[in-house]
């Protein structure tokens, strides 16, 4: 009897947390066909990256909640494993979270990530892309990816992501768009 009540209470708490996360998200997502919001942020090595740096090539701009969590690690490693194929398709990959440069450096080094991880510690870029979840004392980015064309236009927004298949899904989309 007690276990059933505990499960019911846990279910209610999880549902409430999920609804709260949806309620504190900021702004709409940039729609396909619109210009991608500008950004300029430092990566794990302190090098600044801006949208303009990627003019003339495809950009996979993926936002993720936290370095080192199991799902975020799986997603980052899938991008690492698919990075050569993404480059061959003419795309650069950039990850963005609200974690610090130091956290990004440790995460990239521990998993051999060979692409930039941008430190959006204030959540300004995540807010512009409509993926910031902000509780004021705690913030994170939602797991969303934006496929941006060589002219800086959002071509596809991925919101339902299977981290282990995501890189393959983007490669298939790049192939489809190239036809």
Order of alpha helices (4+ residues) and beta strands (2+ residues): alpha-beta-beta-beta-alpha-beta-alpha-beta-alpha-beta-beta-beta-beta-alpha
